[in-house]
Amino acid sequence: MSEENNQFTFENPEYRKTYWHTTSHILAQAMKRLHPEVKLAIGPAIENGFYYDFDTPQPFTEDQLAELEAEMRKICKEKLKLERFELPRAEALKLMEEKGEPYKVELINDLPEDAVISFYKQGDFTDLCAGPHLDSTGRVKGNAIKLTACNAAYWRGDSSRQTLQRIYGIAFPKKEELDEYLAKLEEARKRDHRRLGKELGLFTLMDEGPGFPFFLPKGMVLRNTLLDYWREVHKKYGYVEISTPIILNQALWHRSGHWDHYKDNMYTTVIDGEDYAVKPMNCPGGMLVYKTEPHSYRDLPLRMAELGLVHRHELSGALHGLFRVRCFTQDDAHIFMTWDQMESEIQNVVRLFDEVYSVFGLSYQIEVSTMPEDHIGEKETWDMATETLKKAISAMGKDFIINEGDGAFYGPKLDFHLADSLGRTWQCGTIQLDMQMPERFDLEYVGEDGGKHRPVMIHRVVLGSIERFIGVITEHFAGAFPAWLSPVQVKILPITDRTAEYADQVQDVLDKHGFRVEVDHRNEKIGKKIREAQLEKVPYMLVLGDKEAEGVTVAVRSRSGGDQGVMSLEEFVEILGEEVAQRLAR
């Protein structure tokens, strides 16, 4: 399709954004028709659809959302023209005051003195807005609109301000596209890691610690298995592991620059009259470890990995299962190197990423995030570092897109956005190039010339937050983890009490081979045992009756393939052992 023909389709992100923004205004107009007492806040287009914030004391029920949808469809059929007009500040304020819209008044007052103040009118409805919009409400397909949720939201994200009701919605040019999207939403709902975490006994969140997850026994098996693999792959790629303190004095965070950029998200305390901070990241500790002994160019690159527990204060409204927490473990690493090792080290990290992500069946898109306004260091150094990142991955035949101004405050970075089985993307891995922190911490190595030189460093995570990554793979696999990762790999199901002893013998054999096994000795029918093991998403079930006990065999059922037939216990051990050893992503 040509670019010109593409202009007014959802293939064009600008058109899509404009379409959703117009639909948010249709929602606001429907709201004022049905609930004129409600006050309007803001209603932008977002990555997937739109929302509008309303000042009303009660959340909207599903029935009320359905009424709003019906009114929105009427507005679409009315084909109201959207007309843009501008007003001087005094007249704009007067208009919104007359309409009784205090949030719009506040927004106008906060605009710069020289700002153009524009509005959009559609029929009897007028809203403060910079636009752009479609030319008519008739351009929006009424039967392809869906209001998806209503949540509480703080005005301007400030927990001390008014609590508003945020209504989310989605809209498409065709009803079929909406139906397809809603089907994906339903599938995502079934895969929600918060629900699966509870059902599978992996983790829980409690009122006594909002944003501080509790891992349960099976969740710890999953977590430790994941970390065992992490340690194995890092050893293979030449990393050493360190651990640094959770609390360090505040002066360190000033020295690293984190205090100026992260203090609002840091927890602090006082020890012996001195100010300390709970670490929001691991980098300064890594610097101190490097400085514990002198280094030669022969020591470099030095790859130091750390599973560091960090704490960051997040607003309560932003917390979301394991995806957004206040306490998490970063699978950090800091690589110290000479300037001429930068490109090869970046490529070494990318090769590690490729190996790890392929184990989970995850593909990725790379973003190059460039210098933000809030940065330290000279532009020339940033430009050189950014070009080094681009050159390193281009030489590997990998594509990337530019994400302007989203680098870390100390250097540009590569962000790896993982695509899961539903096509959703998650930012997990990152590679950050840093010439600033070695300077701040006066890091040195002795070069081949006998002189002292400043190393360059890479900050990188592959899984990102361990907690978040567990949430991602829980949804990616819909809780049906591959056999190597599954908390319980085999469920043994004796049909009668007569085979209970044989079931225990089979468990002993599998235990000795290092497999994670449970026996269901309950006095229940075998059909119920099988169904419940399926719900627990156990990869393999061994059904044991009199024939199996007599022949020292097992009747194997797999989670995905059903009945696999009867085989010797040794044969099953070999099959499962091979699957676990290869870490197959199934």
Buried (B, 14 or more C-beta within 10 A) or exposed (E): EEEEEEEBEBEBEEBBBBBBBBBBBBBBBBBBBEBEEBBBBBBEBBEEBBBBBBBEEEBBEEEBBEBBBEBBBBBBEBBBEBEBEEBEEEEBBEBBEEBEBBBBBEBBEEBEEEEEBBBBBBBEBBBBBBEBBBEBBBBBBBEBBBBBEBEEBBBBEEEEEBEBBBBBBBBBBEEEBBEEBEEEBEEBEEBBBBBBBBEBBBBEBEEEEEBBBEBBEBBEBBBEBBBEBBBEBBEEBEBEBBEBEBEBEBEBBBBBBBBEBBBEBBBEEEEEEEEBBBBBBBBBBBBEBBEEEEBEBEBBBBBBBBBBBBBBBBBEBEBBBBBBBBBBBBBBBBBBBBEEBBBEBBBBBBEBBBEBBEBBBBEBBBBBBBBBEEBBBEEEBBEBBBEBBBEBBEEEEBEBEEBEEBBBBBBBBBBBBBBBEEEBBBBBBBBBBBBBBBBBBEBBBBEEEEEEBBBBBBBBBBBBBBBBBBBBBBBBBBBBBBBBBBBBBBBBBBBEEEBBEBBEBBBEBBEEEEBBBBBBBEEEEBEEBBEBBBEBBBBBBBBBBEEBBEEEBBBBBBBEEEEBEBBEBEEBBEBBBEBBEEBEBB
